[in-house]
């Protein structure tokens, strides 16, 4: 800590930080543009000027940039000195010379950082009367709108895109006094993090193109805190709604999880909520002859299906909330509840859960990932399976080179100097072992391409190098042995080594190998951490609730005399082969599907009950970090659409089942789940319950600047309808309520007086760039057991052996296209690849195939007709089949398959 004097008042601050960051933490309003808490300082805009004095006798002082000035004990500065106030006013006037006068029509209007800083600096009158600089805008794809005339040349965009996210196609082009930020030609921005430019840009240069299609002013949006549903990381988001339609997604700061940034799948995948495939009213009968029904009609019809049938089968879902899955399990009984994931995924996630519970290592949050100084990735293409994790790994470079920066006396927040110094090193201590190339390869020190079994063998060998208690690997080649020794040495030298794996390779051996490495590190006294990714938003939570395999459900319906099946938010055709699901649904006596989106399973149902999406309901998810987090509805309740657990409750009431039929609020289900499932006992702590109030008032979903909603019903009468009552949360569907800052888990939007942009986040943090006041949202359900004796897996797989005329087919994942819900959003679908089969050129030549022909792939009797795409990095004997893309039927992978040459394209 250090003591500094600001305008002659003493303040205790953190040493080692910049003056600007500490002044903002103290609540002072200093304008800035180029500085960002995550990007550090480069001193480009000169807007954050303050005056520094040598001592208390110095009356002249000197103007310094607070973002570039380190804290020194005893330093004296002035924020309100007339000279620096005039200096800041001049700077903003220079920046505004070429800025258009289009605030009333600008997409950024009302939450623009430039607007805030202009008012804060006192620049209210434009003296410049000459011709403004103008640019041609570019088409940057389906997600980002480009308006270069609003640029103030703060360089934030390329600093984030190139330096922070590792993108290459967005650059600064300069000629004389013209600087242009864009691509060398029109085209979609390639980075999966391009959407963050919307929040990074302090003006309206980069805006959300999906919002532009159904634009509304930001102050009229109804917002609530929520959780992204498009992967297992549990990134925090803010959902914005208007007139019953989701309009946009913004990042919601969580210091332990996603920080300031989201991936594009999480930001733009929301449009499935508004899509044509949404189920918005119950329907009865076969899909081709189905008839829409009201809720009372549907419940009456279901009475005949479920009242007398005591043989109900429930199939859960990893994309449904804890409460929904628990309610269904309670209704049908533990013996008749099935997890609703493929058998392979069920086994993999169960393995991960078991390892996390008994590992002595901490489960790494994304905050921890950014601070790792050596990383070993086993079998996981994190850029596609958990993209926000990949962004965190890029920041681990700064930690890895921390010793170098300290030697050179460079503060880490001096961004440009720190990155230039780090570039002196050849590569970071990041090692990646995967079957195929990844977007993180450019920052890796070592790359290893192999089949899953060989990747597992490498992991087992590294663990043995670290501790002889770990099993040795027999028949290890010299190359593999030297590679394992190098990785082990880097991990041993690190202070905070990190091991990453997951279900990407669909190999339990790879996951066990990762567990062995982290166990060996803990045994030798290292502060090691483990990160195991899962596929879907509640995969780990579903495993904690527990249930049987899906294949067992298929077997039961044949033995049990056509029972009634309830399918919860799940398309079974994505979990098993078409033939097995067809047989299951046809043999079942009745099929009731509770889901929000039409799919192949809903088409086979006798009754379809419209469920609420994450934007229309509230509940709890458990992330891959084992962090339980609450999400809250943003869209008001509908007459026929309700949360899945409420449909289950209504079915329970028909059957007279207790206690499910007596649940009236979400808190009832959450409490029952916490009492029943030992691992979930802490989930009520994830957020305050529905009874929470601030000075006796609920928290408004609408900002106090909202225009109101009178115009919706102006043709009927000029009055506001009574806002609906939300019994499941402490939020009000209104602009009326407490204006005091709510607890971190209940922050619906970041706004503070004078701070209308996302920069207002600083007003909610205990320290700018640090945790939110009161702690970051969520509660960890699994903590490490440091005294636990490491338990090593001992079954080391044999080395991969190629087969004659057969190929081992592995799943390949894509950030755009592989995830079920986001793939239905037009902005994401536009960036999705077309189906293909990936082969090494040597393999393609072996059976006479080439990139200009199709191939017939046969797996377990199922035939896939696909074009070939060549990939040099794919090991010989391995084929890659994209997972989840439309047009590719579900296959149980990995599996051996045969290839036959097809017709040329």
N, C-alpha and C positions, 0 to 999 in steps of 0.2 A: 504494500500500500504506500501511497505518497500523499502529501498534503500540497495542494496548489491553491492559489488565490485568484479568484475570478471576480473582477470588479470590486476588489478589496475584501471579498468574503472568502473565508477558508473552506475548502472541501476536501474530504477524504476520497481518493480515487485509486484505481488499479494502476500500478506502474507497468510499463511494457506495452501500453496501448497508445493509440493516437489521441491527440487532444480532442479532435472532433468526436470520436466515439465516446469518450468519457463525458464531454459536455452534453451530448444527446442523452446519455444515460442519466445525467443529473436533471434532465427535463428541460434543458435550455433549447431555444429555437434558433439554431444556426442554419442558414440556407446552404444547400450543397447540390451538386449534380453528378459529377463523375464518380464520387465515392459511393460505395455500396458495402454494407456489412459483410457480405460474403466475398466480394471481389477485392476489397482493400482499397488502397489509395494510389493514384498516379499523378495527382496535382494538375489535371488538365483544364479544369473550368475556372479556377480562381475565385469561386463563389463563396467559399467557407472562410473568408479572411477574418482574422482577429488580430488584436495588437498584443505583442509580447514586450514586457519590460524587464530590464536587467535586474532591478531590485526595487524596493519601495521608494528610493530616491529618484529613480528614473521617471521623468515626466513626459519624455518624447516617445520612447518605445519604437518598435518597428512592426510593420505589417507582415504577418506570416500566414501561411495556409494551414489551418488547424488539422486538415486531414493528413498533412505530411510532417507534422510536428509531434515528436514523441513526448510523453509525459516525463517531467523531471521534478523531483521533490523540491518544493519551495518556489517553483516557477510562478510568475505573476502575469496574468493576461487580462484583457478587457474584451468583452463581447459587444458592448454597447458604446464604445468610444466613437465620437462623431466621425473621425477620419475613416474608420473601418466601415461604419454604416454607409458613408458616402461612397466608399470604394465598392462595396457590395451592390449598391444601387447602380453604379456605372457599369459593373460587370453584367448585371441582368439586362441593362439597356442595350449593351453591345450584342448580347445573345439574341435579343428580341428584334434586332434591326431587320433581319430577313424572315422572321417568323410570320406566317400568314395570320390575318385577323379572322380566323374561322372557328373560334371557340364555340359559338352556338351550334355549329353543325359537326364539330369534331367528335369522333367516337370516344375520345378520351375526356371530353368535357365533363366537369363535375368531379373527377377523381384524378386530375392531372397534376403531377408533381411540379411541372413548370408553372401552372397557375398558382399553386400554393407558394412557391418560392418568389414569384413576381410580387404577390401581395405582401409576403413577409419582408421583402427587400424595399418596399415602398415605391416601386416603379408603377405609376398609375397613368402616365401620360406619354404618348409616343411623339417624339420630335422628328423622327426620321421620315422624310417625305419623298424619297427617291425610289427608283425601281428595285424590286427585291430579286434576289437570286432565286432561280427556279430550276427544278429537276424533272426528269421523266421517271415515273414510278414503274416498278416491276411487278410482274405476276410471280409471286413466291409460293404458289401452290394453294391447296384447299384450306389451309389453316391460318395463314398470316396475310394480312392486308398491309400494303406498303404505301406510305405517303411521305416521300423524302423532303418535301418542302417544309415540314415541321421540325426538321433536325436542328439541334443546337450544338452538334459536334462534341458530345460528351464522351464518346468512345465506349460507353458502357456495352453496347450491343456486341461489338467484336471482341471485347475483353471477356464477356461471358461466353460467346459462341466459340471462339477459338481457344482462348486460354483456359477457361473453366470447363467447358463441355467437350473440347477436342474436335470441334467442327472445322471444316476446311473450305466450304463453298461460300461463306459470307465474309466479305473483306472490305477494307477501306481503300477506295480509289481516289487519288488526289491529283489535282492539277491547279497550280497557282493557289487562289484562295477558295477553290471549290473542293470539298471533300464529300465523297459519295459512298454510302454504306449500302452494299447490295451484293448481288452475284455478278459473275462476269457476263452472264446472259440470263434471260428470264428462265424460271424453272423452280420446281419445288425444293425448298430447303431440305437438305439431306439429314440433318441431325434429328434424332428422336427427342431433342430438348429444345427445338426451335420455338415452341410456344411460350417459353419463358421470356422471350423478347418482349412479349406483351406487357409483362410486369417490370422487366428490367428497364425498358425505355422510359425516360421521365417525361416524354411528350407523346404525341400520337403518331409517330413514324411507323411503329409496328403495332397493329391492333388485331383483335380476334375476328377473323373472317367468318367464323361460324356464328358469332354474336351478330355480325352485320346482317345476316340473313333474316334475323328476327329481332332487330335492334330495339332496345328500350333504354331510357336514361338510367344511369347507374343508381340514382337516388330513388328510383321507383322499384328497384328490385327487392324482392323479399328473400332474405338469406338465412341460412342455418349452417352450423358446423356439421361436417360429415366426414366420411372415410371413402377413399377411392376403392372401387370394387373390381379393378381390372388386373390385379396381381396380388401376391401374398404379402407385400411389404407394409400395407396399411397406411399409405400416405394420407395426410390430413388435407381436406379440401373445404372450400366454401361453395355451396350450391346457390346460384341465383335464379329466381323464378319470377315470372310475370304472367298474369292471366292464365294460370294453370299450366304453363309451359316452362320447362327448364331452358334458360337462355345462355348460361355460361357456367364454367367452373373456374374458380381462382384457387391459388395455393393458400392453404391455411398453415401458418407457421407452427411447427412443432420441433423444438430444438433437438430432440432425441431421434426424430424420424426424418422427415423430408426437409426440414429447414425452410429455405426460401424457394425451393424449386420443385417442379413436377415434370414427369415425362409427358410427351404429347399424347400418348394413349390415355393417360389419366385426365388430361386437360380437355381433349376433344372427343373422347369416347362416349360422352354423356348423351349424344343425340339419339341413342336407341330408346331413351325414355319418351321421346316425342314421336317415335317412328310409327310406320304403318302397321307393323307387326304387333303392336301393343294390344293386349287383352284388356278391354275396358268395361266389359259387361259379361256376366256369367252366360254360358251356353250349354245346352243339353243335346245329347244325341251324337251319332257319328258325325265326323267333321263335315262331310259333304252334305249331310242333311241336318246339320245342327240348327238349333233355334235359340235365339237370344232370350234371356229370361231375367226377371228381376231377382234381387237377393232373396226375398221371401219365397218366390216360386222355386228357386234353386234349392233352398234348404228343405222345402217340402218334398221335392223330387229326390233329394239325397237321403231322406229318411227311409225310403224304400230300399236304398242301396246299402245303408250301413247299420240300420237299427237292429236288424235280426242277424246280421253277418258278424259273428264273433271272431272271424278269422282274418281280420284286417292285417294288411302288410303295409308298412311305411317305408318309403325310400327317401332318405334325406339328401342334402345338397351342400357342397362346399361354398356355394355362392349365396346361400340363405343364412340368416342370422342365427346366433346361438339360441335365441328364444324360440324361433320357428322350428329348428331341429329338435330342441328339447321338448317342445309341445307335442310334436308328432311322435316322438319316442314315448312320451308319457301316455298318449292316446292308445297306441298299438301295443305297448309293452316292450321291454328290452329284448325279449326273445324274437320279436317280429319286426325289429327296426334294422334297416340296412343302409349302409353309408352312402350309397349312390355315386361312388367313384369307381373307376376301373379297378380290377383286382390288383393290377400292378401299382397304381397310385395308392391304393389302400395300404398295401404292404410297405411302400416307400415312406409314406407319411407316418405310419405306425413306427417304423424304424427310426425316423427322425425324432419323433416324440420321445421314444425310449432313450435315445442318446442324449437329448437335451435335459432329461430328468436326472440322469446319472452322471453327466459330465462335470468334472471339477472346474471347467472353464466357463466364463461368462458368455452369455449369448450376446453377440455384438449388435448394438443399434447402429443406424446409419451414422450417427454422431461418432460412435466408436470406430467405425470403418474409416472415417476421414482422418483419424489419428493413429492408424496402424503404420508401423514403420517397416514391415515386411509382410507380404501377402502370398499365399499359396492357394490357387484356385484349382479345384479338382473336378473336372467334368462338367462345369456349368458355364454356359454362354450367357452370362448375366446381363449383357446389353439387350438381350431379347427376352429373357425369362423374368428379370427383375431390374428394369432399366435404371431406376433411381439408385440402385446399389452400384451400378457401373459409374454413375456420375460421382458418387461418394468415393469410389476407388481412385478416380482421377485426382481427387484432392489429397489422397494419402501421399502423393508425391511430395507435397510440402513438408509433411511430417518426416518422410524418409530422408529429406535433405536438411532437416532442422539443424543438425550438427554443423553442416557446411555454412549455413546462414549465420549461425552463432559465431563461427570462426571469423567470418567476414564482417561481423557487426552489422548485419542487415536484419531489420525487424521483419517478421513474416507478413505484416500487413502492408509493407511497402511493395506492392504487388509486382510492378515491372522489374524492379531491381532483384526481388526474390526469384522471379521466374528466370531471369537472365543468369543469375548465379546457379540456379538448379540445372540449367541447360549445360553447364560445364561437365556434369556427370553424364556418362554414356547412357545409362538407363536406370530405372528404379528397381528396387528389390521386389518386383512382382513377378511371380512365376505362374504360367497358365498352362494347364494340361487339359485339352479338350479334343474331341474328335474332329472339329472343324474350326476354321478361322473365326475370330471374333473381332468386334470393333475396339476392343481394348488391347489388341496385339501391339499397337504402336507405342505403348508405355511399358511393355513387359521386358524384363531382362532375359527371361528364358521361356521358350515355347516348346510344347511337346504335343504332337498330333498322334493319336493312337485310338484303338478300340477301347471300350469301357473297361474290359478286364485288364488291359495293359496300363491304363490310367490308374486303376486300383492298385496294381502291383507297384507302380511308382510310389503311390502314397504309402503303402505298407513298407516299402524300402526306406522312405524318408523317416517314417516313425522308428524303424529299427536303428537307423543312423543316430537318431536322437536318444534312444533308450534301448538297451539290449533286452529289456523286459518285453518289448514289443516283438511279435513274431518276425522271424527272418523270412526273406523271399528266396526260394531256391531257384536255381537256373537263371540267375540274373545276369544279363549281358554286361560287358564292361562299360558300354555306353550308358546303359540304364543306371549302373552302379555309380558312375562318376556324376551323372545328372542328379541322382538322389543325394549324393554327398554334398554337392554344391548348394542344393536347396536347403538341406539340413543345416549347413553352415550359416547361410543367410538368416534362417529362422532363429538359430541359436544366438546369433549376434544381436538380434533385434530386442528392443525393450518391450514392444507391444505387437507380437506377431499375430496374424489373423489367418484363419483357415476358412475357406469358402467351398461349399459343395451344395448339393441339392438333388432334385429329382430329374434334372435335365437329361442325364444319360439313362434314366430309368434303370439304374443299377444299384442294388443294395450294397454290393461290394465296394463301389466308389464311396458311398456314404460312410461305410464302416472304416474305410481307409482314412478318410478325413478325420473321423473320430479318434482313430489311433494316433494320428499326428498331433492333434491338440492334447490328447492325454499324455503323450510323451513329453510335450513342451511343459505341461503343468508339472509333470514328475521331476523335471530338471529345474523347476523353480521359476519358469517364465510366466509372465502375466499374459497368457494366451487367451484368445477369444475365438469363438466359433460362430459361423453364420451358415445356416442351412436353409435354402430357399424352398418354398412350396409353390404350387401352381396357382391357387385361387385365394380369394380374399379371406375365406374362413376355413381353409383346408385343415389348419392345425386345430381350430376350435371344434370342428366336426370330429376329428380324431379324439379329442379330449372327451367329448360326449360319449363316443364309443358306439359300436354297432357291428353288424355282420357284413360279410362281403356281398357284393352285388350278384356274383355267380350263385351264391347260396339262395338268394331270392328267386333266381331263375329256376333253381331246382325245386324250391318249395311249392311254387304254383302248380307244378306237374304232380306233386304228391298230395296236395292239400285240397283238391277238389274245387278249383277255380275260385280262390278267395278274391275279395275286393282289395285293390291296390291303390294307395294314395301316394302320388309322386309329387315331391316338394321342390319347386323351382329347379328343375333338372331336365335336360334333354338326354335321355338314356342312349340315344343314338350316337352321342359323343363319348359314351363310356364303354361301349361294347360293340361287337359286330352287328350289322344290320339284321342278319339272319337270327341271331340269338335274341335280340330285342323284339323282333317281329313275333317270334315264337312265344316269348314271355307275355307280351301284351295280348296276344290272341287267346292264350289259354286262360288268362285272368278272367274272373267272373265279371268284374266291373273295374274300370280305370278312372280314377278321379285325379285330375292334375291341378295343382295350385301353382300358378306361374303368372308372370307379368308379360311374357313375350311369346308369341306363337312360334312353335318349332315342330319338328317331326314327331315328338312325343305327344304334344297337345293334339295333333291331328288324329292320333289313335285313341283319344280319350272318349269316355262316355259323358264326362262332365268336366267342364273347364271353369275354374274359379279364378278371377282376375286378382292377382297379388299386387301389392304395392312395391315399387322399386325403392332403391336406396333414397331417392329424392322424395318419396311419398310416405315413407314409414320410418319408424325408429327402431333401434335394436343395437346389438353388440357383435363385433367381429373380433377375432383373435389373429394377430399377424404372425408372420414367421419368426418374429422376435419374441413370441409368446406374450405380446402386449395386447390386453383387452382394451378396446376403444369403442366408445358409443357414437353412433350416428343418429341424426335427428331429421325428421321430415321437414321439407321446405315447401312442398306443394300442399295446399289444404286438403282435407279429407274429401273423398268422393262417395257418392251414394252406393256404388257397387264395388269399388276397389278398396281393399283393406289389406293390412299386413297379413302375411301367411299364418302367423300364430293365431290371429283372430279367426281365420277360416277353420283352423284346427279346433279352436275352442268351440265354434258353432257346431262342428261335427260331434265333438264330445258332448255338447248339451243335448243333441238329438239322441245319443246313445245313453245319456245319463251317466257319463264317466266323470269321476272325481279324481283329482282336484281340477283337472283342466277346464271343466265347464264353468268353474267359478272364477276364472281369471278375468278381471275387468280392465286392468291396466298393465302396461309393459312392466312396471316395477314388480307386479305380482309374479310374472313369469321369470323375470331375472332373479328374484329372491329365491324362488323354488328351484331354479337351475343351480344357483350357488349352494343351496343346502343339500342338493342331491348329488352333484358331481364334485368330488373333492378337489380336483384340479381347478375348478372354476369358483372356488369359494370367495374369491376377492372381486369378482366382476361387478358387484354393486358399487365398488369404489371407483370404477372407470369414469363416472361423472355423477354430479348431484342428481337426486331423484326428482320426480315430478312435483314434489312439494316445495322445492327450493324457491325462495323469493328474495328479492333485494328490496329492503325497506317496504316489505309487504306487496311488492309488485313483481309481475312476470317480466321476462326479458323480451323486448319487441323484436320480431323478425324483420319488420320494415324500419328503415332509418327515420329519424325524426324529420328529415327533409323530404319525405315521400309526398307525392302529389295527391295521394288518395286514389281510390278506385271507383269513384262515382261514375266516371264515363262509361264503365262497363255496362251499366244498366240505365244510362241516360234516356234511352228510348222508352223506358217503363216509368221511372220516377227518379227524381233528383235527391237521392239519399243513399247513405252507405248501408249495406246489409250488415247485420250483426255478425261479427267475426266468429268463425267456428271455434269451438273449445277443444283444446289439445290436452287430453287427460294423461298423456304419456310423457310429457316433458314440461320443463318450466318456461317454455316459450309461448308467446302470444302471437296469433295471426293478426297482427295490428302494429301500428306505429306507436301505440300507447304502451308505456311500461317504464321500467327503471332505466335511466341513462348512465348509471354507475357502471364501471367496468365489471363484467361478470367473471367467474372463475374460468381458468384456461380452457377447460373442456366445453364451456358454454359460450365462447366468443363467436357471435354470428357474422361479424364483419370487423375489419380494422378501420377505425375512424377516431379522430381526436380533433379538438378545436385547432384550426389552422392547418391540419394535416388530413386532407381528403383522399390522398393517394395511398397506395400500399405501404408507403414509407411510414404511415401511422403505426405500423407493427412495432416500431421502437417504443411507443408509448405503453405497450403491454408487456414489455420484457423487463426482467429484473436487471439485466445489463444488455445493452444493444448487441445483438448477435448471440446472446446467451439464452438461457431458459426463460419461459414465460413466468410472470409473477404467480407464485403459488405452485410452480412446477408444471412441467409439460404434461399434456393430456395423456390419459391411459394409465393402466396399472399392469405391472409385470407379474405374470402368473408363475413363472419358473425362475428361480434364482440359483446360482451355482452352489455347489457344496465343496468348498475349498479343501475340507479335510477328507473328502471321499478318496478312496484308493482307486487309482486308474484301472479300469477294466478294459482289456484289449480284445478286439476281435481276432480270432486265430485262423479263420478259414481264408487263406490267401488263394485267389483264383489262379488257375493255370493260364499261361500265356495264350493270347489269341491265336487261333490257327485258322487260316483261310480254308474254305471248302471249294472243291471243284464244282464249277457251274452253279454255285450258290453264293449269295451275298448277305451279310448281316445288315439288316435294315434298321437304322436308328431314327428317332424323331428329331426334326429340326424345328426350332421355334422362331417366330417372327414377332417383333414388337407390334407390328401392324398386321393383323390378320389371324393370329393364332388364338387370341382370346375371344371367347364366344360373343360377349355383349358389345364390346367396342367395335368388333368387326361389322356391326350393323349401322354404325355411324358413318355417314357419307364421307366425312373428312378422313377417317381412318381407312375405310374401304378403298378410297382413291389411292392410298399409299401402300396397299397390300399387294404382295406378289401374286402372280398367277400360279396355279399348281404345276409342279414339275417333280422329277426324280433327279437327285444329285448323285453324280458318279465321279470318281477319279478318271482322268483321261485314259489311263492304262486299262482300267476295267472296261470302259466304254469301247475301247479298241478290241478288247479280248473277245467280245461277242458280236463285233461288227457294227456296234452302234456309234453314233456321232451326235453332235449337238443339233444337227438339222433333222433328227428323226424322233419318232415316238418309241416308247418301250412298253412292253407288257410285263408288269411286275405281278408275280403270284405269291401270296402269303396265306398259308393255311387254307388254300382252296379259293380264296378271294382274289380277283384279278383287278389290277389298276392299270389303266391306259393313260400314260403320262409322257410329256416331252422330256428329253434329257437336258440337264444343265451340268456342265463340267465344272469341277472344283478341284484345283490342283492340291489343296491342302488336305483333302479328305483321304484317309488311309486307303490303301489298296485292299479290296475285299469288303469294303464298307459302302453301303448306299444310304443316302439321306432322304427321308420322306417328310416334307413340311407337315407340321402338326396343326390340325384345326382349320386349315384353309377351306373355304367353300369349294365343293367339287371333289374333295378327297374323302372318301368314306373312312370311318374310324377303323384303325388297325391296332391290334395289341402289339406294341413294340417295346423292346427290340425283338426281332424275329428273323429267322432265315427265310430268304425268298429267292425265287428264280427269275431270270430275265429272258425275254424273247424280243427280238428286234421287231419294231412296228413299221408303219409306213412313214416316209419322209413328211416333214411338216409342209 
